[in-house]
Amino acid sequence: GGFGVVYLADDQHIGRDTAIKLLFAKWSENEQIDARFVQEARIAGQLEHPNIVIVYDLQRHPEGSCIIMEYIRGGNLCDCLRMAGRLPLDRSVSIVTDILHGLQAAHELGVIHRDIKPANILFGVRGEAKISDFGIAHLPSDRGGLLSDEDRHQRLGSPYYVAPEQWRGRGVDQRTDLYATGAILYEMLSGQRAHRLPDNSSALEVVKALGKNRPQPLGELCPELPAAVAEVVMNLLARDPEDRMETAAQARLALEVAAGVVAGQATGDLHTATSPSTDAEPKITDIIRLLLIDGVMAPAERIELYRRAEDLGVGRERVHQLELQVRQAMNIPTTDNADVDID
């Protein structure tokens, strides 16, 4: 782009390929652009996660500053969609699950990516999705951010995937990234973008379009999809962030349950109680295993667990018993943090 260039390089000392992102010297002299570049390296360097591109080093040279990072060989989601048009449900869910795993790690650090889009989703050699390019990410100053906290009100991002509050300059939080993830999932499943806007749309045109137009309901566009999956996507694309799920962990669990990844079959409405199922406890056990895969269960994840259990007719006390069994089987210490008020 106009600010720099990315090179493929051979690290002869270690014997591996790396990617080098060079910021041209003339832009290194711009205080704000240079701060964003350094912050990009700082953010990615702190996020050691399999679904985020690894940053090895930041170096300064007369020719400009450069970020040395992991070279990802599998291409990006933008090219994949350009060739395939749309992706199968299982592959789409797998990709978005990876994205949400990466976003959960970023959000726990206080980072809001602000530019989640297909071109910034890369694929590793095993097909795993990795989030790249934290160039316009927001990091609060009390978490080490180099820019003013007013930066969170900047109108930045890509028109097809930007959340309404982001372009209106009303500030961003983790739900802003969830909106963009929902837009990506909508596109993967339908082969169409949620909002049809020209790439060269001005900020004003984007704001007007996002304010007036709503995406066609995914269930209408793709009636063959499980209704619960379409509901998750449209929840993430809610115009008002208050109407979206709150965390990446919550969105990941809702999507996997809706798609049948956890339970083995798609369920009904995400928030409507259903009659008790004969295999409800195995389903809840599977969900608990998923939530404890990192060894801990966040409050938002526990809230979603209780909601799913209630939908399946499993009481909270029984959920606690099942969780204890799973923790023992996975050799994870028990916790006294199991009581969360969700009323």
URHUDA-V894056 format. One record per residue. SS is DSSP state (H for helix, E for strand, C for the rest). NEAR is the number of other C-alpha atoms within 8 Angstrom. Layout:
ss;near
SS;NEAR
SS;NEAR
//
This chain:
ss;near
C;4
C;3
C;7
E;9
E;9
E;8
E;8
E;9
E;8
E;8
E;9
C;6
C;4
C;5
C;7
E;7
E;10
E;12
E;12
E;12
E;12
E;12
E;13
E;12
H;10
H;7
H;10
H;12
C;7
C;8
H;7
H;7
H;9
H;11
H;10
H;12
H;10
H;9
H;11
H;13
H;13
H;8
H;11
H;13
H;11
H;6
C;10
C;8
C;9
C;7
C;12
E;12
C;13
C;11
E;11
E;9
E;9
E;10
E;8
E;7
E;7
C;6
C;6
E;12
E;14
E;12
E;13
E;13
E;13
E;11
C;8
C;10
C;7
C;9
C;9
E;12
H;12
H;9
H;9
H;10
H;12
H;7
H;6
H;7
C;9
C;10
C;11
C;8
H;9
H;7
H;8
H;12
H;12
H;8
H;10
H;11
H;11
H;12
H;14
H;13
H;12
H;14
H;11
H;11
H;10
H;12
H;10
H;7
C;7
C;9
E;12
E;14
C;12
C;12
C;16
C;12
C;11
H;9
H;9
H;12
E;15
E;14
E;15
C;11
C;8
C;5
C;7
C;10
E;12
E;15
E;13
C;9
C;8
C;11
C;8
C;12
C;11
E;11
E;13
C;12
H;10
H;5
H;8
C;7
C;11
C;9
C;11
C;8
H;7
H;6
H;8
H;9
H;10
C;10
C;9
C;9
C;11
C;8
C;9
C;11
C;14
C;14
C;11
H;11
H;12
H;16
H;15
C;8
C;10
C;8
C;9
C;11
C;7
H;11
H;12
H;15
H;15
H;12
H;14
H;15
H;15
H;12
H;15
H;12
H;12
H;14
H;12
H;14
H;12
H;11
C;11
C;7
C;11
C;10
C;9
C;6
C;9
C;5
C;6
C;4
C;9
C;6
H;8
H;6
H;8
H;12
H;11
H;8
H;9
H;11
H;7
H;6
C;7
C;7
C;7
C;7
C;8
H;13
H;11
H;7
H;8
C;9
C;9
C;5
C;9
C;10
H;10
H;13
H;11
H;12
H;11
H;13
H;13
H;11
H;10
H;13
C;11
C;10
C;9
C;8
H;9
H;5
H;8
C;11
C;10
C;8
C;11
H;12
H;11
H;12
H;13
H;12
H;12
H;11
H;12
H;12
H;13
H;16
C;15
C;11
C;9
C;11
C;12
C;7
C;10
C;11
C;10
C;8
C;8
C;11
C;6
C;7
C;8
C;7
C;7
C;9
C;7
C;5
C;6
H;12
H;9
H;8
H;11
H;14
H;11
H;10
H;12
H;11
H;9
H;8
H;11
C;10
C;7
C;6
C;6
C;7
C;9
C;6
H;7
H;9
H;12
H;11
H;10
H;11
H;11
H;10
H;9
H;10
H;14
H;11
H;13
C;12
C;12
C;12
C;8
H;9
H;6
H;8
H;12
H;9
H;8
H;11
H;10
H;9
H;8
H;11
H;12
H;10
H;7
C;6
C;6
C;8
C;6
C;7
C;5
C;5
C;5
C;7
C;5
C;8
C;4
C;4
C;2
//
